[in-house]
Amino acid sequence: MEKKTKILRPIHEDKELLQTKPRVAEDFTQRDPWRVLRIQGEIVDGFDALHEIGPAVSIFGSARLTAEDPYYECARKTAAGLASSGLVVITGGGPGIMEAASRGAFESEGRSVGCNIELPHEQEPNPYQHISLTYRYFFVRKLMFVKYSVGFVIFPGGFGTLDELFEALTLVQTGKIESFPIILCGTAFWRPLVDWFNDTLVCRACLDEDEMGLFHILDGPDEIVETIVDHCKAQGYL
């Protein structure tokens, strides 16, 4: 009987780090202590590249929205307005809304930073970046967004976008970071989620009513830019 050969497929770095493995002999470069050094290297590289960029705003949104989508143009104009006001624009470095925001900053002669992530699909770096970093680990990438941002703008998106939104809200809620503008762009898109917050989370005492003030829902580039710039001027960033 012919013996079948097991095909070993490459595994994503985050998945490899977080999975539980049986006790088998393995290459030392695949052990957790070695991974800690790789993680440390990513953090050091990020800090080294970004420590002098100045106040920045992170813009998030779906990688799947095309240039024909109205939110793409809104993200481009929002980023252009922020960059023209002297703020650096940070995105996830990929396509869709990320590309729109990078493009807006780039075309307005502002500074565009992309924090890309290695993924098996969707996440190819866009060409509108002055600084482009690529990460193996989501949590290192997310650290860069939070550390160098004085505001978050959240456009429509999926699980990844929601992850960034809820992390920012949690960090502000728990006092782990200073409060800064967290703006949801698109009333029609976000209203059902916010209604659920009010009707379920607040009503069940899972959230305090005043915690609903941790974010704003806005619709246009001008009001988004004005809200963030006013905050930055009040805090002495601009």
DOZATI-430770 format. One record per atom (N, C-alpha, C): residue in one letter; x, y, z. Coordinates in steps of 0.02 Angstrom, whole numbers, padded with zeros to 5 digits. Layout:
% DOZATI-430770
  resn      xx      yy      zz
     A       X       Y       Z
...
***
This chain:
% DOZATI-430770
  resn      xx      yy      zz
     M   00042  -00059   00000
     M   00000   00000   00000
     M   00044   00062   00000
     E   00030   00109  -00044
     E   00070   00169  -00051
     E   00060   00215   00010
     K   00114   00238   00037
     K   00111   00283   00095
     K   00098   00354   00072
     K   00048   00388   00102
     K   00031   00457   00085
     K   00077   00505   00121
     T   00098   00555   00085
     T   00141   00607   00113
     T   00099   00666   00134
     K   00106   00688   00196
     K   00068   00745   00221
     K   00100   00809   00195
     I   00059   00853   00166
     I   00083   00916   00140
     I   00078   00969   00195
     L   00135   00999   00211
     L   00136   01051   00262
     L   00128   01119   00229
     R   00074   01154   00244
     R   00061   01219   00213
     R   00086   01274   00259
     P   00108   01329   00229
     P   00131   01386   00271
     P   00074   01411   00314
     I   00090   01434   00373
     I   00040   01457   00420
     I   00053   01531   00435
     H   00000   01569   00445
     H   00006   01640   00460
     H   00040   01649   00527
     E   00081   01701   00533
     E   00121   01711   00594
     E   00078   01717   00657
     D   00024   01757   00654
     D  -00020   01764   00712
     D  -00050   01697   00731
     K  -00073   01659   00681
     K  -00104   01594   00695
     K  -00053   01546   00725
     E   00007   01549   00699
     E   00060   01505   00725
     E   00076   01522   00797
     L   00078   01587   00812
     L   00094   01609   00880
     L   00040   01587   00930
     L  -00023   01591   00910
     L  -00079   01582   00956
     L  -00103   01511   00962
     Q  -00083   01467   00916
     Q  -00109   01399   00919
     Q  -00072   01357   00971
     T  -00107   01308   00999
     T  -00077   01260   01045
     T  -00051   01201   01005
     K   00011   01182   01019
     K   00042   01128   00980
     K   00057   01068   01023
     P   00058   01009   00994
     P   00082   00950   01030
     P   00156   00956   01043
     R   00181   00920   01092
     R   00252   00922   01109
     R   00292   00880   01059
     V   00319   00913   01009
     V   00359   00879   00958
     V   00422   00920   00947
     A   00474   00887   00921
     A   00536   00922   00906
     A   00523   00971   00849
     E   00551   01031   00855
     E   00542   01081   00803
     E   00602   01126   00798
     D   00607   01159   00742
     D   00662   01206   00731
     D   00658   01262   00783
     F   00716   01282   00810
     F   00716   01332   00864
     F   00687   01399   00841
     T   00690   01415   00776
     T   00663   01478   00753
     T   00587   01479   00753
     Q   00556   01421   00766
     Q   00483   01418   00771
     Q   00459   01415   00843
     R   00504   01421   00891
     R   00485   01420   00961
     R   00466   01489   00986
     D   00425   01491   01038
     D   00398   01555   01063
     D   00452   01605   01084
     P   00505   01585   01120
     P   00555   01635   01139
     P   00586   01669   01077
     W   00596   01632   01023
     W   00623   01661   00962
     W   00573   01709   00931
     R   00509   01691   00934
     R   00458   01735   00907
     R   00455   01801   00945
     V   00468   01798   01010
     V   00470   01859   01050
     V   00522   01908   01022
     L   00578   01882   01000
     L   00629   01925   00971
     L   00606   01955   00905
     R   00569   01916   00865
     R   00541   01944   00803
     R   00490   01998   00818
     I   00448   01985   00868
     I   00399   02036   00888
     I   00434   02099   00912
     Q   00486   02090   00953
     Q   00524   02148   00977
     Q   00554   02187   00919
     G   00579   02150   00869
     G   00608   02183   00811
     G   00556   02225   00773
     E   00495   02199   00766
     E   00443   02236   00732
     E   00425   02300   00770
     I   00422   02294   00836
     I   00406   02353   00877
     I   00461   02405   00871
     V   00523   02384   00876
     V   00579   02431   00872
     V   00581   02464   00803
     D   00570   02426   00750
     D   00570   02455   00683
     D   00515   02507   00675
     G   00455   02491   00703
     G   00400   02538   00699
     G   00413   02601   00738
     F   00438   02595   00799
     F   00454   02654   00839
     F   00507   02696   00805
     D   00557   02663   00776
     D   00612   02699   00744
     D   00587   02738   00683
     A   00541   02708   00645
     A   00517   02739   00584
     A   00467   02795   00597
     L   00430   02791   00652
     L   00374   02837   00662
     L   00382   02887   00718
     H   00436   02883   00756
     H   00440   02924   00817
     H   00443   02999   00803
     E   00459   03020   00743
     E   00463   03092   00729
     E   00411   03115   00679
     I   00358   03077   00667
     I   00310   03097   00615
     I   00265   03154   00637
     G   00258   03165   00702
     G   00213   03217   00725
     G   00142   03190   00734
     P   00094   03234   00753
     P   00026   03211   00766
     P  -00005   03180   00704
     A  -00039   03124   00713
     A  -00066   03087   00657
     A  -00138   03065   00671
     V  -00174   03052   00618
     V  -00242   03026   00623
     V  -00244   02960   00585
     S  -00269   02908   00617
     S  -00277   02843   00584
     S  -00346   02839   00553
     I  -00347   02816   00491
     I  -00409   02809   00454
     I  -00418   02735   00436
     F  -00476   02707   00454
     F  -00490   02636   00444
     F  -00551   02628   00400
     G  -00555   02571   00368
     G  -00614   02555   00327
     G  -00600   02494   00284
     S  -00650   02472   00249
     S  -00647   02410   00212
     S  -00595   02411   00156
     A  -00560   02355   00149
     A  -00515   02345   00092
     A  -00554   02330   00029
     R  -00618   02315   00035
     R  -00657   02290  -00021
     R  -00697   02344  -00058
     L  -00699   02405  -00032
     L  -00735   02458  -00065
     L  -00693   02488  -00121
     T  -00722   02495  -00180
     T  -00685   02518  -00239
     T  -00688   02593  -00246
     A  -00652   02619  -00294
     A  -00649   02691  -00307
     A  -00717   02719  -00328
     E  -00763   02675  -00350
     E  -00829   02697  -00370
     E  -00876   02707  -00310
     D  -00857   02682  -00252
     D  -00899   02688  -00193
     D  -00895   02759  -00165
     P  -00952   02789  -00146
     P  -00950   02858  -00119
     P  -00905   02865  -00057
     Y  -00899   02812  -00017
     Y  -00857   02818   00042
     Y  -00783   02822   00024
     Y  -00764   02795  -00033
     Y  -00694   02802  -00056
     Y  -00677   02875  -00065
     E  -00720   02911  -00101
     E  -00708   02982  -00114
     E  -00711   03022  -00049
     C  -00756   03003  -00005
     C  -00760   03038   00060
     C  -00696   03028   00100
     A  -00669   02968   00100
     A  -00606   02954   00135
     A  -00548   02993   00104
     R  -00547   02997   00038
     R  -00494   03034   00004
     R  -00496   03108   00023
     K  -00555   03137   00022
     K  -00562   03208   00039
     K  -00548   03221   00113
     T  -00569   03175   00156
     T  -00555   03182   00227
     T  -00480   03182   00241
     A  -00445   03135   00211
     A  -00373   03130   00221
     A  -00338   03192   00192
     A  -00362   03216   00135
     A  -00332   03276   00106
     A  -00340   03335   00152
     G  -00399   03342   00182
     G  -00411   03398   00228
     G  -00368   03393   00290
     L  -00361   03333   00317
     L  -00319   03324   00376
     L  -00246   03338   00361
     A  -00222   03313   00303
     A  -00153   03324   00284
     A  -00139   03398   00272
     S  -00186   03432   00240
     S  -00178   03504   00227
     S  -00177   03545   00291
     S  -00205   03517   00345
     S  -00205   03550   00410
     S  -00142   03536   00450
     G  -00097   03496   00423
     G  -00035   03481   00457
     G  -00032   03416   00494
     L  -00082   03373   00484
     L  -00084   03308   00517
     L  -00060   03253   00470
     V  -00025   03206   00498
     V  -00004   03146   00460
     V  -00063   03098   00457
     V  -00070   03063   00401
     V  -00124   03014   00393
     V  -00093   02944   00395
     I  -00118   02903   00441
     I  -00097   02834   00446
     I  -00154   02789   00424
     T  -00139   02740   00383
     T  -00188   02690   00363
     T  -00158   02620   00370
     G  -00199   02571   00356
     G  -00175   02502   00355
     G  -00135   02485   00294
     G  -00126   02533   00249
     G  -00080   02525   00193
     G  -00106   02485   00134
     G  -00168   02460   00138
     G  -00194   02416   00086
     G  -00239   02452   00037
     P  -00283   02413   00004
     P  -00329   02442  -00045
     P  -00392   02470  -00013
     G  -00441   02488  -00055
     G  -00506   02510  -00031
     G  -00502   02577   00004
     I  -00534   02582   00062
     I  -00534   02644   00101
     I  -00464   02663   00122
     M  -00422   02615   00136
     M  -00353   02629   00154
     M  -00317   02665   00097
     E  -00326   02640   00037
     E  -00296   02672  -00021
     E  -00323   02743  -00030
     A  -00388   02751  -00022
     A  -00419   02817  -00030
     A  -00388   02868   00017
     A  -00380   02848   00080
     A  -00352   02894   00130
     A  -00278   02908   00116
     S  -00241   02856   00100
     S  -00170   02866   00083
     S  -00164   02913   00023
     R  -00207   02902  -00026
     R  -00206   02942  -00087
     R  -00223   03015  -00073
     G  -00273   03027  -00031
     G  -00291   03096  -00015
     G  -00235   03134   00017
     A  -00200   03102   00065
     A  -00143   03134   00097
     A  -00086   03144   00049
     F  -00072   03093   00009
     F  -00016   03095  -00038
     F  -00026   03149  -00090
     E  -00086   03153  -00119
     E  -00100   03201  -00172
     E  -00104   03273  -00147
     S  -00117   03282  -00083
     S  -00119   03350  -00055
     S  -00051   03371  -00027
     E   00000   03331  -00042
     E   00069   03344  -00021
     E   00078   03341   00054
     G   00034   03304   00088
     G   00043   03289   00158
     G   00082   03224   00166
     R   00087   03200   00227
     R   00125   03138   00239
     R   00077   03080   00248
     S   00092   03025   00214
     S   00051   02965   00216
     S   00093   02907   00241
     V   00068   02875   00294
     V   00102   02817   00323
     V   00056   02756   00316
     G   00085   02701   00294
     G   00047   02639   00288
     G   00076   02585   00333
     C   00034   02556   00376
     C   00054   02500   00418
     C   00020   02438   00391
     N   00053   02405   00345
     N   00025   02347   00311
     N   00029   02285   00355
     I  -00010   02234   00337
     I  -00009   02170   00374
     I  -00004   02114   00324
     E   00037   02065   00339
     E   00042   02006   00295
     E  -00021   01964   00301
     L  -00055   01956   00246
     L  -00116   01916   00243
     L  -00115   01873   00180
     P  -00152   01817   00180
     P  -00153   01776   00119
     P  -00194   01806   00062
     H  -00233   01858   00076
     H  -00273   01889   00023
     H  -00290   01961   00043
     E  -00308   02001  -00006
     E  -00333   02070   00002
     E  -00281   02122   00018
     Q  -00229   02107   00054
     Q  -00188   02159   00083
     Q  -00124   02171   00044
     E  -00130   02199  -00017
     E  -00072   02222  -00054
     E  -00061   02296  -00040
     P   00001   02317  -00028
     P   00014   02388  -00013
     P  -00008   02433  -00070
     N  -00039   02489  -00052
     N  -00057   02538  -00104
     N   00004   02584  -00118
     P   00004   02618  -00175
     P   00064   02656  -00195
     P   00068   02727  -00166
     Y   00020   02747  -00124
     Y   00017   02817  -00101
     Y   00045   02823  -00030
     Q   00106   02803  -00019
     Q   00134   02802   00049
     Q   00205   02830   00048
     H   00218   02876   00095
     H   00286   02900   00105
     H   00326   02853   00150
     I   00292   02825   00198
     I   00323   02774   00242
     I   00279   02713   00239
     S   00308   02656   00221
     S   00270   02594   00216
     S   00303   02541   00260
     L   00266   02517   00309
     L   00290   02464   00354
     L   00246   02403   00346
     T   00275   02345   00352
     T   00237   02283   00347
     T   00248   02241   00410
     Y   00192   02216   00438
     Y   00195   02179   00501
     Y   00172   02108   00492
     R   00202   02064   00532
     R   00178   01995   00536
     R   00119   01989   00584
     Y   00122   02030   00638
     Y   00077   02021   00694
     Y   00027   02079   00699
     F  -00037   02062   00703
     F  -00089   02113   00708
     F  -00079   02158   00768
     F  -00061   02129   00825
     F  -00059   02170   00886
     F  -00002   02220   00884
     V   00052   02205   00850
     V   00106   02255   00842
     V   00082   02311   00797
     R   00050   02293   00742
     R   00023   02344   00696
     R  -00027   02390   00732
     K  -00071   02360   00772
     K  -00121   02400   00808
     K  -00089   02447   00859
     L  -00034   02425   00888
     L   00003   02468   00934
     L   00026   02532   00899
     M   00049   02526   00837
     M   00073   02585   00800
     M   00016   02633   00786
     F  -00042   02608   00769
     F  -00100   02652   00758
     F  -00116   02693   00820
     V  -00117   02660   00876
     V  -00138   02694   00938
     V  -00083   02741   00963
     K  -00021   02720   00961
     K   00033   02759   00991
     K   00042   02826   00957
     Y   00033   02828   00891
     Y   00050   02889   00855
     Y  -00012   02929   00832
     S  -00071   02911   00855
     S  -00132   02944   00832
     S  -00160   02991   00884
     V  -00188   03046   00859
     V  -00226   03092   00902
     V  -00300   03092   00881
     G  -00318   03046   00839
     G  -00388   03038   00817
     G  -00395   02977   00773
     F  -00454   02946   00775
     F  -00471   02890   00732
     F  -00532   02909   00690
     V  -00530   02893   00626
     V  -00589   02900   00583
     V  -00605   02831   00555
     I  -00666   02809   00569
     I  -00687   02741   00552
     I  -00739   02744   00496
     F  -00719   02722   00437
     F  -00765   02717   00381
     F  -00797   02648   00380
     P  -00849   02638   00340
     P  -00880   02571   00337
     P  -00830   02516   00322
     G  -00838   02461   00357
     G  -00792   02405   00348
     G  -00818   02343   00383
     G  -00778   02291   00382
     G  -00797   02226   00410
     G  -00766   02213   00478
     F  -00750   02150   00490
     F  -00724   02131   00556
     F  -00661   02169   00575
     G  -00614   02178   00528
     G  -00552   02213   00544
     G  -00564   02285   00565
     T  -00609   02318   00529
     T  -00627   02387   00547
     T  -00660   02391   00615
     L  -00706   02344   00628
     L  -00740   02343   00693
     L  -00690   02329   00749
     D  -00641   02287   00735
     D  -00590   02271   00784
     D  -00553   02335   00805
     E  -00533   02375   00756
     E  -00498   02438   00771
     E  -00543   02486   00809
     L  -00606   02490   00790
     L  -00653   02533   00824
     L  -00661   02514   00897
     F  -00674   02450   00910
     F  -00687   02429   00979
     F  -00625   02430   01022
     E  -00566   02420   00992
     E  -00505   02426   01031
     E  -00496   02498   01055
     A  -00506   02545   01009
     A  -00498   02616   01027
     A  -00548   02636   01081
     L  -00610   02615   01073
     L  -00661   02632   01123
     L  -00644   02601   01191
     T  -00620   02540   01191
     T  -00602   02507   01254
     T  -00544   02541   01289
     L  -00493   02561   01250
     L  -00435   02593   01280
     L  -00452   02661   01310
     V  -00496   02699   01275
     V  -00517   02763   01303
     V  -00563   02752   01363
     Q  -00609   02706   01357
     Q  -00656   02691   01411
     Q  -00620   02672   01476
     T  -00567   02633   01470
     T  -00531   02608   01529
     T  -00473   02654   01550
     G  -00465   02710   01516
     G  -00412   02757   01534
     G  -00342   02735   01516
     K  -00336   02686   01472
     K  -00270   02664   01451
     K  -00237   02713   01403
     I  -00277   02752   01368
     I  -00250   02806   01326
     I  -00291   02869   01339
     E  -00263   02926   01321
     E  -00300   02989   01327
     E  -00359   02988   01278
     S  -00413   03020   01298
     S  -00471   03024   01255
     S  -00455   03066   01193
     F  -00472   03042   01135
     F  -00465   03079   01073
     F  -00525   03066   01029
     P  -00535   03107   00976
     P  -00594   03097   00934
     P  -00595   03028   00901
     I  -00649   02993   00910
     I  -00662   02930   00874
     I  -00725   02943   00833
     I  -00716   02948   00768
     I  -00770   02970   00724
     I  -00791   02913   00678
     L  -00856   02898   00680
     L  -00885   02850   00633
     L  -00913   02889   00574
     C  -00888   02876   00515
     C  -00910   02912   00456
     C  -00965   02872   00421
     G  -01025   02903   00417
     G  -01081   02872   00381
     G  -01138   02853   00426
     T  -01185   02900   00436
     T  -01241   02888   00480
     T  -01281   02827   00458
     A  -01295   02821   00394
     A  -01336   02765   00369
     A  -01304   02698   00384
     F  -01238   02695   00379
     F  -01203   02632   00391
     F  -01200   02615   00465
     W  -01184   02664   00507
     W  -01170   02651   00578
     W  -01231   02654   00623
     R  -01285   02686   00602
     R  -01342   02697   00646
     R  -01370   02631   00673
     P  -01378   02578   00634
     P  -01405   02516   00663
     P  -01362   02489   00721
     L  -01296   02494   00714
     L  -01252   02472   00768
     L  -01260   02516   00830
     V  -01263   02581   00821
     V  -01271   02627   00877
     V  -01339   02618   00910
     D  -01390   02605   00871
     D  -01456   02591   00900
     D  -01453   02529   00944
     W  -01416   02478   00922
     W  -01408   02418   00963
     W  -01371   02433   01028
     F  -01319   02476   01024
     F  -01285   02498   01085
     F  -01336   02526   01135
     N  -01378   02572   01111
     N  -01427   02605   01155
     N  -01481   02557   01179
     D  -01510   02520   01132
     D  -01568   02479   01148
     D  -01551   02416   01187
     T  -01490   02393   01181
     T  -01471   02330   01214
     T  -01417   02341   01267
     L  -01360   02369   01248
     L  -01304   02374   01295
     L  -01319   02424   01351
     V  -01344   02482   01333
     V  -01360   02532   01385
     V  -01419   02509   01426
     C  -01470   02483   01393
     C  -01530   02460   01430
     C  -01516   02403   01477
     R  -01468   02361   01459
     R  -01449   02305   01503
     R  -01393   02323   01551
     A  -01375   02387   01553
     A  -01322   02412   01598
     A  -01253   02384   01581
     C  -01244   02361   01519
     C  -01178   02339   01497
     C  -01135   02399   01478
     L  -01167   02455   01463
     L  -01133   02518   01452
     L  -01168   02572   01492
     D  -01129   02621   01515
     D  -01159   02681   01544
     D  -01180   02727   01488
     E  -01233   02764   01500
     E  -01258   02808   01447
     E  -01206   02860   01426
     D  -01166   02884   01473
     D  -01117   02935   01455
     D  -01061   02906   01412
     E  -01052   02841   01413
     E  -01000   02810   01372
     E  -01018   02811   01297
     M  -01080   02825   01282
     M  -01100   02834   01213
     M  -01070   02899   01184
     G  -01044   02940   01227
     G  -01011   03001   01205
     G  -00938   02992   01186
     L  -00913   02931   01188
     L  -00844   02919   01171
     L  -00831   02923   01096
     F  -00884   02925   01057
     F  -00876   02928   00984
     F  -00927   02977   00955
     H  -00915   02996   00892
     H  -00960   03041   00856
     H  -00978   03007   00790
     I  -01038   03020   00765
     I  -01058   02999   00698
     I  -01063   03061   00655
     L  -01022   03064   00602
     L  -01022   03120   00556
     L  -01025   03095   00484
     D  -01042   03139   00439
     D  -01053   03116   00370
     D  -01007   03147   00318
     G  -00981   03206   00330
     G  -00944   03240   00277
     G  -00872   03253   00295
     P  -00827   03257   00246
     P  -00757   03271   00259
     P  -00745   03336   00298
     D  -00782   03388   00281
     D  -00770   03453   00314
     D  -00783   03450   00389
     E  -00838   03418   00409
     E  -00853   03416   00481
     E  -00807   03368   00518
     I  -00785   03316   00484
     I  -00736   03270   00515
     I  -00671   03306   00527
     V  -00646   03340   00475
     V  -00583   03377   00482
     V  -00588   03431   00535
     E  -00642   03468   00535
     E  -00651   03522   00584
     E  -00650   03494   00656
     T  -00685   03439   00667
     T  -00688   03410   00734
     T  -00619   03390   00758
     I  -00580   03358   00715
     I  -00513   03334   00735
     I  -00465   03392   00742
     V  -00466   03440   00696
     V  -00421   03497   00699
     V  -00435   03539   00761
     D  -00498   03549   00778
     D  -00516   03587   00838
     D  -00488   03553   00900
     H  -00494   03486   00903
     H  -00467   03449   00960
     H  -00391   03457   00963
     C  -00358   03451   00906
     C  -00285   03456   00905
     C  -00261   03525   00926
     K  -00296   03577   00905
     K  -00278   03645   00926
     K  -00288   03655   01001
     A  -00343   03626   01026
     A  -00357   03632   01098
     A  -00304   03596   01140
     Q  -00277   03542   01113
     Q  -00227   03503   01149
     Q  -00156   03525   01135
     G  -00148   03574   01090
     G  -00081   03599   01075
     G  -00043   03558   01024
     Y  -00076   03514   00988
     Y  -00042   03475   00937
     Y  -00030   03516   00874
     L  -00074   03565   00861
     L  -00067   03608   00801
     L  -00061   03680   00822
***
